[in-house]
Amino acid sequence: MSLPFYVSPEQLMKDRADFARKGIARGRSVVVVQYADGVLFVAENQSQALHKISEIYDRIAFAAVGRYNEFENLRIAGVRLADIRGYSYDRRDVTGRGLANAYAQTLGTIFSSGGEKPYEVELFVAEVGDSAADDQIYRLTYDGSVADEHGFAVMGGSADEVSTYLGSGYQEGAGLEDTLQVAVDALGHDGEQVRQVTGDKLEAAVLDRTRSNPRKFRRIPDRTLVERFGRSGGNRHGVSTTPQNGEP
């Protein structure tokens, strides 16, 4: 009779963490940055149909890297949780912290379970406040760990290199134009060779505290990104990032 194969708990957790990290690193980075009027999200995204950045609730947005089907399931679950809580109690009871805690419990349970593979995802949950001091940015990793970020944060891909460049150019309280430029430039500093990330490969959105609409989330239009940062093989042209006709 053969002995059962044994793996120590420490080695099992290490192998699961390595597996998740490798999957996440294969994707492109996502950047979240505080600016004067709210929170900016910028992602390098090759798809025009599948979003890495989405609205969750009135003042709350979500960004993710990793396996699309996994983080899309988490996004949908977050929207449902926020809707149920807001309907059952009060819209003010839906908070970024509450959603981050719910995601942490889900990711932590999946990671420690031996019955399924860990999720290959990292998440940002951000909530815009009435002032910059009230903004909340939470970063969640594949194992359910939560970090409270301030100023800016990067996840996925070559996050360390992108974060280093972003830290050198970030200015607290800068306007949207300057903050967007620094964020896009940082995405191109993800290796030994500096790349120009063009507008047709970008996805960007903001939580804008100055909006009179209770829903503070709006996307920066694709045409605006293309006009400012160009297309693959094209040239850059500077334009305003204010909402265009047809944008919410």
Backbone torsions as a table, in degrees:
resi	resn	phi	psi	omega
1	MET	NA	124.0	-177.7
2	SER	-79.2	147.8	177.7
3	LEU	-75.5	144.7	178.0
4	PRO	-66.6	146.3	-180.0
5	PHE	-70.5	129.1	-176.3
6	TYR	-114.9	134.1	172.8
7	VAL	-127.7	129.4	-179.4
8	SER	-64.9	149.5	178.0
9	PRO	-56.5	-37.7	179.8
10	GLU	-63.0	-44.0	179.8
11	GLN	-68.1	-37.5	179.1
12	LEU	-62.4	-45.9	179.6
13	MET	-65.1	-38.7	178.3
14	LYS	-63.3	-43.6	179.7
15	ASP	-64.0	-39.8	179.8
16	ARG	-68.0	-38.5	178.4
17	ALA	-66.7	-43.0	178.6
18	ASP	-61.9	-41.2	178.7
19	PHE	-59.9	-47.3	-178.8
20	ALA	-66.1	-43.5	-178.7
21	ARG	-62.0	-40.6	179.7
22	LYS	-64.0	-40.1	178.1
23	GLY	-64.7	-41.2	-179.8
24	ILE	-67.9	-39.6	-176.5
25	ALA	-66.7	-20.0	-179.7
26	ARG	-72.2	-18.5	-179.4
27	GLY	-87.1	174.9	175.6
28	ARG	-88.9	155.9	-173.5
29	SER	-72.7	156.1	170.8
30	VAL	-121.6	135.9	-178.0
31	VAL	-117.4	136.1	170.9
32	VAL	-123.4	131.6	-174.2
33	VAL	-138.5	134.2	171.1
34	GLN	-78.9	136.6	173.0
35	TYR	-128.7	-175.6	-169.8
36	ALA	-57.4	-38.9	-172.5
37	ASP	-109.5	12.4	178.9
38	GLY	159.0	-143.1	-176.3
39	VAL	-128.2	131.0	-179.7
40	LEU	-106.8	135.7	173.6
41	PHE	-115.6	132.8	176.0
42	VAL	-136.6	132.6	179.3
43	ALA	-135.9	144.6	169.2
44	GLU	-85.2	117.7	-172.5
45	ASN	-137.1	118.4	-178.7
46	GLN	-76.5	-17.2	-176.4
47	SER	-99.6	140.7	175.0
48	GLN	-92.5	-7.4	-175.9
49	ALA	-109.8	-30.1	-176.3
50	LEU	-102.4	119.0	-173.5
51	HIS	-96.5	140.0	170.5
52	LYS	-92.4	-18.8	-175.4
53	ILE	-120.1	131.0	-176.0
54	SER	-149.6	159.7	173.3
55	GLU	-83.2	140.4	173.7
56	ILE	-106.5	-47.4	-178.3
57	TYR	-153.9	-170.6	-171.2
58	ASP	-48.4	-52.0	-174.8
59	ARG	-115.0	11.0	-170.2
60	ILE	-121.2	135.7	177.8
61	ALA	-129.8	164.9	-171.8
62	PHE	-135.4	137.7	173.1
63	ALA	-138.2	151.0	-174.9
64	ALA	-151.4	156.8	170.2
65	VAL	-132.7	157.2	179.0
66	GLY	117.7	-147.4	-179.0
67	ARG	-73.5	124.7	-174.7
68	TYR	-62.1	-45.8	-176.1
69	ASN	-62.6	-31.7	-179.4
70	GLU	-75.1	-47.5	-179.2
71	PHE	-75.4	-21.6	174.2
72	GLU	-69.3	-37.7	174.6
73	ASN	-62.0	-40.3	178.5
74	LEU	-67.0	-39.5	178.8
75	ARG	-61.9	-46.9	-179.6
76	ILE	-61.9	-41.7	178.3
77	ALA	-62.7	-37.6	178.2
78	GLY	-66.2	-41.3	178.0
79	VAL	-62.7	-44.2	-179.9
80	ARG	-64.4	-42.6	179.4
81	LEU	-62.5	-43.6	179.9
82	ALA	-64.1	-43.0	-179.7
83	ASP	-63.6	-43.6	-178.7
84	ILE	-66.0	-43.3	-179.1
85	ARG	-66.8	-42.0	179.0
86	GLY	-66.5	-36.5	179.6
87	TYR	-74.3	-40.0	-175.4
88	SER	-75.5	-32.6	-176.4
89	TYR	-118.1	-93.7	-179.9
90	ASP	-152.2	149.4	-178.2
91	ARG	-60.3	-28.3	179.7
92	ARG	-71.9	-13.8	178.1
93	ASP	-80.7	-9.1	177.0
94	VAL	-88.7	112.3	-176.2
95	THR	-126.7	156.4	175.4
96	GLY	-61.7	-38.2	179.8
97	ARG	-63.8	-42.5	179.1
98	GLY	-62.5	-41.8	178.5
99	LEU	-67.8	-40.2	178.6
100	ALA	-61.4	-41.2	178.4
101	ASN	-64.4	-39.7	178.8
102	ALA	-65.1	-43.3	177.0
103	TYR	-63.5	-39.1	-179.9
104	ALA	-61.6	-42.3	178.9
105	GLN	-63.5	-42.4	-179.8
106	THR	-64.6	-49.3	-178.6
107	LEU	-65.0	-40.3	179.7
108	GLY	-64.3	-40.4	179.1
109	THR	-64.5	-43.4	179.8
110	ILE	-65.8	-41.2	-177.4
111	PHE	-65.2	-40.5	-176.4
112	SER	-83.7	-9.3	179.8
113	SER	-78.1	137.2	177.0
114	GLY	-87.3	-4.1	-174.5
115	GLY	-88.6	-13.7	179.7
116	GLU	-147.3	159.4	-178.4
117	LYS	-72.3	154.9	176.5
118	PRO	-69.1	153.1	175.8
119	TYR	-69.8	135.0	177.4
120	GLU	-93.8	66.9	-175.8
121	VAL	-143.8	153.2	164.0
122	GLU	-131.1	147.7	-172.8
123	LEU	-129.3	150.2	163.3
124	PHE	-114.4	134.0	168.5
125	VAL	-122.6	121.2	-177.2
126	ALA	-127.4	143.7	176.3
127	GLU	-129.0	129.3	179.1
128	VAL	-89.9	136.7	179.6
129	GLY	-104.2	-173.6	178.9
130	ASP	-73.0	-19.2	175.5
131	SER	-142.6	167.6	-179.1
132	ALA	-60.0	-33.7	179.9
133	ALA	-65.7	-21.5	-178.7
134	ASP	-93.3	-6.1	178.7
135	ASP	-65.0	144.9	178.8
136	GLN	-128.8	131.0	176.9
137	ILE	-130.8	121.4	179.6
138	TYR	-118.7	133.7	175.7
139	ARG	-109.8	127.9	-179.0
140	LEU	-118.1	132.4	-180.0
141	THR	-101.1	173.9	-174.1
142	TYR	-57.7	-25.1	-177.1
143	ASP	-96.6	6.7	178.9
144	GLY	91.7	2.4	177.3
145	SER	-68.9	143.5	-178.8
146	VAL	-122.3	132.4	175.3
147	ALA	-122.9	135.1	177.3
148	ASP	-91.2	110.7	-174.3
149	GLU	-97.3	154.6	178.5
150	HIS	-137.0	137.3	177.6
151	GLY	85.1	-72.3	179.4
152	PHE	-156.4	162.3	176.6
153	ALA	-158.2	155.9	-178.4
154	VAL	-135.1	143.7	174.1
155	MET	-142.9	156.2	177.1
156	GLY	79.8	158.4	176.8
157	GLY	58.3	-138.0	178.2
158	SER	-92.0	67.1	-171.6
159	ALA	-61.7	-36.5	-176.6
160	ASP	-65.3	-45.2	-179.7
161	GLU	-65.7	-43.4	179.7
162	VAL	-64.7	-41.5	-179.8
163	SER	-65.2	-37.8	178.6
164	THR	-62.0	-45.9	179.5
165	TYR	-67.4	-41.5	-179.2
166	LEU	-62.4	-38.4	178.9
167	GLY	-63.9	-32.1	-179.6
168	SER	-75.4	-23.2	-177.1
169	GLY	-109.5	-9.2	-176.4
170	TYR	-71.8	135.8	175.4
171	GLN	-126.8	122.0	179.8
172	GLU	-63.3	132.7	178.1
173	GLY	80.7	11.2	178.6
174	ALA	-71.0	160.8	178.5
175	GLY	-75.8	172.5	-177.1
176	LEU	-64.6	-42.1	-178.8
177	GLU	-56.0	-52.5	-176.7
178	ASP	-68.2	-39.1	-179.1
179	THR	-66.1	-41.4	177.2
180	LEU	-61.4	-42.6	-179.5
181	GLN	-61.7	-45.9	-179.7
182	VAL	-64.1	-41.0	-178.6
183	ALA	-64.4	-43.4	-179.7
184	VAL	-68.3	-41.6	176.2
185	ASP	-59.6	-39.4	-179.9
186	ALA	-63.2	-37.8	179.5
187	LEU	-61.4	-27.2	178.8
188	GLY	-81.0	-9.7	179.7
189	HIS	-100.7	57.7	-177.2
190	ASP	-112.5	19.6	179.0
191	GLY	-170.0	-170.3	180.0
192	GLU	-67.2	-33.9	178.8
193	GLN	-98.2	127.5	177.7
194	VAL	-76.1	129.4	-179.8
195	ARG	-106.9	153.2	169.1
196	GLN	-97.1	114.4	178.9
197	VAL	-87.1	117.0	-175.0
198	THR	-86.4	160.6	-174.6
199	GLY	-63.5	-29.2	-179.7
200	ASP	-75.5	-6.3	177.3
201	LYS	-110.6	14.2	-176.0
202	LEU	-114.3	152.4	170.0
203	GLU	-132.5	130.1	-177.1
204	ALA	-144.0	147.0	178.6
205	ALA	-155.3	162.6	179.2
206	VAL	-133.6	153.6	161.1
207	LEU	-102.2	106.0	-170.6
208	ASP	-103.8	108.8	-176.1
209	ARG	-70.3	-15.7	-177.9
210	THR	-82.9	-9.5	-179.7
211	ARG	-67.9	136.8	176.2
212	SER	-74.2	-25.1	176.9
213	ASN	-65.1	135.8	177.1
214	PRO	-57.5	-28.3	177.2
215	ARG	-84.5	114.0	-173.2
216	LYS	-91.4	-6.5	-176.6
217	PHE	-83.1	134.4	169.5
218	ARG	-149.3	145.5	176.9
219	ARG	-87.7	144.2	169.4
220	ILE	-80.0	122.8	-172.1
221	PRO	-58.4	146.0	178.6
222	ASP	-57.6	-40.1	-177.7
223	ARG	-65.8	-31.2	177.2
224	THR	-68.3	-42.4	178.3
225	LEU	-64.3	-39.7	179.6
226	VAL	-67.1	-42.5	-179.6
227	GLU	-65.0	-34.0	-178.5
228	ARG	-83.4	-43.1	-173.1
229	PHE	-109.2	0.1	174.6
230	GLY	79.4	173.9	174.0
231	ARG	-103.1	168.4	175.3
232	SER	-57.3	118.6	-177.3
233	GLY	85.7	-0.6	-178.7
234	GLY	-103.3	-168.5	-179.1
235	ASN	-112.5	161.7	177.3
236	ARG	-87.4	148.8	173.5
237	HIS	-141.3	127.6	-179.2
238	GLY	-77.1	130.0	175.8
239	VAL	-140.6	169.4	178.7
240	SER	-77.4	150.0	176.3
241	THR	-100.3	19.7	175.9
242	THR	-72.8	154.2	-176.1
243	PRO	-58.9	143.5	176.5
244	GLN	-95.5	167.0	175.8
245	ASN	-57.7	136.4	-179.2
246	GLY	94.5	-13.7	176.7
247	GLU	-84.6	144.1	180.0
248	PRO	-69.5	NA	NA
